[in-house]
């Protein structure tokens, strides 16, 4: 470094001597003033840059790339490895549970909305409806980011089977709490085991979230839904008869926190008239029984 400085200094002195010989005294003085000013400014900038680089600590932390959500298509086989082929072939029923399927208000046929179908339901229907609800409620203090909206959702699946829809919602969204209602005991047990498997295999994604499983007839569940603070309901109600749809509508009408309902059969209009809900749109989701399975979407009336 010192040899380079000496070489530069020698070249500078030589240049000044040459200019002194070639230029008139007045012109030489002007050139020297310009050179001196330029050297001062350049040296100052160089010093400041050096000082910043070596002496000033950064006062910010760079933003990292957020970890992507789980892909439930890959997670599902792992957390449901406890389900046997025989169990699935019996329609997700243990031996001896067949009598439950003929009880009043019980329709135990399996119909599964698939992983892309749940994603479509969430992103194109549930999330926009809840966002619009918050906007019309004038909740100025609440940020309307997707995360803020999802944080406030308590999602309920009525007829939750082995819990796959609820667990997908927990895995792939910021929703912190889901509620599954199922009348078949073995399906509830399977849901509990799947939840435990998920928390062990993916603690970062599941440990801070809550999956509530309720074994009961939906007719008895309005108080439980109120207690859990449910505000979004999904139900594959295609096999519900007219009487059970009236019961479902009564339960929904009895839970004032509900802001969105998605059901494969229409709710009872007379029961719905007692609520702040109205028909919003018709939707189609991919499912194991239909690539375009129809659903009815209900949302809070605009004030």
C-alpha positions, 0 to 999 in steps of 0.5 A: 500500500505504501509503495502505491501511495509513493508512486501516486505522490510522485506522479502528482508532484511531476504533474504539478511541475509540468503544469507550472512550466506550461501554464501562466502564473494566474492560470496555474493558480486557478488550476491549483485551487480546483485541484485542491477543492476536488482533492478535499471533497474526494478525500472527505467522501472516501473517509466517510464511506470508509468510516461507515463501512468499518465503524457504524453498525447496521440499525436494521434487520433484513427481511427474511423470506417467510416459510411457506405453508405446508402442502397438505397433499404431502402431509395427509398420508403421513398423519393418517397412516394409522387408518387401515385399508379395512377401515376405509373400505367399511366407509370409515366405520369400526366393526359394531358402529353400523347401528349408529348410521340408522339413528335419527339425524345421522347420515354417515355416508362418506363424501370428501372435498379434496385438497384443491377444493378446500383451498378454493373454498378458503381463498375464493369464498371464506376469506373474501366474505370475512374481509368484506364483513370486517370492512362493513363493520368499520373495524378501523383498528384491525388490519385487513391483511389476509393474515389478520382476517385468518387469525380471527376465523374459528372454522367448523366442519359439521360432519367432520369425518376423520378431520381432514378438512379441519387439519388442512385449514390449520396446516395451510392457513393462519387460522388458529382454531378449528372445530369438528363435529362428528357422531361416529366415535371411531372417526373422532378417535381418528381425528384426535390421532391425526392431530397428535401425529401432525403436532409431532411431525410438524410442531412449528405449524401445529403446536400453537393451533387448536383442533377441537373435536366434538362427538355429538349429534349436531342438533345438540351443538349450538351451545358448544359452537357459541362456547368455541366462538365459531364464525365459519361453518362448512358442511357436506350436507348432501345426504341430510334430509329436509328435517335435518336441514331444518335442524341445521338451520336452527343451530346456525340461527342460534349462533350469532357469531356465524358470519359465513356458511358453506353447505351442499344443501340450501338452508331453510329460508324460514329459519334463515330469516331470523338471522343476519345471514343471506344467500351469497352465491353458489360455488363448485369445489372438487370432491371425490364424488364430483369434479364440480360439486355444488355448494351454497354460500351464505354471508352476513347481510351488508348493512 
